[in-house]
Amino acid sequence: MLQAHRCPPSQPWCLQRRVLPQHTDHAGVMWHGAYVAWLEEGRVEALARVGLDYAELSRRGLEMPVVSLAIDYHQPLRHGDQVTLLSEVLAFKGVKLPWACRFLGPDDRQVAMARVELVLVSSAGGQVPKVLRRYPEDLARAVAQLQAGLGGMGIV
């Protein structure tokens, strides 16, 4: 059973997962693509936690593709390990919205660190996707809430 107390109350979002067989390579070590999937799940759930449904953004012709991704691996995660992701939304860098995420292993030590940068694009009306420099009001409000922290509303 996952332990909810591992998510500190001041974190903008916290996601807990267990490494399952489908997350591992043939040697039983967590496959690099599983980290990326959990990063995306965390971002989508964080937006939902502050009242913004990513699927609704998509229906409006808005997407937030990853334009930069870096993961530093410090220790392997293995089948059965409990993992906590602690993430935060950082200050804008021009049109890029950076997120940082620490992966904590079963002993609460950092086993990986990820940095992701997103941009907001619009393809409303079937147009060629265009990078937006201004966020719609609801998305700007959600991002501001995430940057300020969820105040104990961790995602489990």
Buried (B, 14 or more C-beta within 10 A) or exposed (E): EEEEEBBEEEBBBBBBBBBEEEBBEEEEBBBEEBBBEBBEBBBBBBBBBBEBEBEEBEEEBBBBEBBEBEBEBEEBBBBEBBBBBBBBBBEEEEBBBBBBBBBBBBEEEEBBBBBBBBBBBBEEEEEEBEEBEEBBEBBEBBBEBBBEBBEEBBBE
